[in-house]
Amino acid sequence: MTLRTGLSAEFEVEVGPADTAIALGSGDLEVLGTPRVVALVEQATVRSVAENLIDGQTTVGIEVALRHRRASLVGERVRVTAELVEIDGMRLTFEVAAHGRDALLADGRVRRAVVDAADFMAHLR
């Protein structure tokens, strides 16, 4: 494994009807739902380290602390970022954020654990 702090990922998405609080069952408004924000920042953490793992390894989410600060409408562009800021054995900590319309939409920390994918799945079966 060649993980190091500073690894990062960034991408943009357009908020669609399936991303809304109504569609996700997390609210009654047609705005970007918090569960979708969580999924997006987790996606960024996965992307940030994927190329630096040993074959057969992956990461699994173990903790999310996120502040969803501002609403986003359908059709708005959202920029999602993640940066690996701490490595503690096989546990990784990322600072994550989502921005839209020149404003911070959400920020926080995500923790993931590095696991052997086959072993992890075998233990579940």
N, C-alpha and C positions, 0 to 999 in steps of 0.2 A: 504494500500500500504506500502510495506516495502523496498522502494528503499533507497539506500545509495551510496555515491560516492565510487569509487573503484570497483564496479561491472564491470566485463569484460567478453569478449568472444574472442576466437581465433580458427581459423580453416584454413585448407589448401584446395586449389583447383588446378586442372591442367587446364591450358589454353587450350581450345578446339576451333575448327573451328567456332562454334557459338558465341564465345566470342570476335572475332576479330572486328577491326574497319570496315573492309569491310562488314562483316555480319550484323553489327549494323547500317550501314549507316553513321558512324561518321568519315570516312576516307577511304583512298585508299590502306592501307597496311594490311598485315596479321599479325598484332600484337594485343595484348590485348587492346580493345577499352576503352576509358575513360568512356562511359556510363556503361560498365560492371564493371569497378572499383567502380563507384559510387554505383551500386547495391550491390556489394560485401561488401563494408564498411557499407552500410545501413543494410544488412543482419546481420552483426556482432553486430550492435547496438541493433537490435531487439532481437537477442539471448542473449545479455548480461543482459537484464532486464526481459525477458519473465517470468521466474519463480518467480519473485518478485512483480508481479502485482496482484491486486485483481481480482477474477473471473469476467469476463465481460469487463475488461479493456484491452486496447491495446495501442500501440503508433503509431503515424503518423508522417511522415517526414515533417519538416517545413523549414529547411535550410541546405544546403550543401556548404561547402567551402573546396575544394580539390585541391591539387597540384599534377598533374600526372607528375612525374619527370623522369621516365625511361620506355622504352619499354620492353615488354615481348613477346617472341615468342610462337607459338602453341607448346604444349608439356611441357612447363616450369611449375614448381610448384610455387604457390603464397600463402604466409601466410598472412592472414587478421586478424587484431586485432581492438578491440574497447574497450574503458574504459570510464565509466561514471565519468565525472570530476566536474559537477555542476548540482545542482537541484535548480530551481527557481519556486516554486509552482508546477505547472503541466508541466513545460518546463524542458527538460533534455538536457544537452550538453555533447557530447562525443568527445574524441580525438580518431582519427582513423588512421590506417596505413596499407599499404600492402608492403610486402617484397618478394623479389625473388632473387635467386642466390647470397645470402649474401649482397644484396643491397636494399636500400629503393626505392620502386617503386612509392609510393604515400603516402601523409599524409594530414591531415587537421582536420576539426571539422564538426560534424553533430549535428543538433538540432532536437529534436522530442518532441511532446506533448503527454501527457497521456490523453486518452479519453475513455469514455464508448462506446464500439463498437456499441451496439444497438442504442443508442442515436445519435451517429455520422452518422450512415447509415440512420436513420429515417429523419434527417435534410436534407439529400441529395435527398430524394425521394419526 
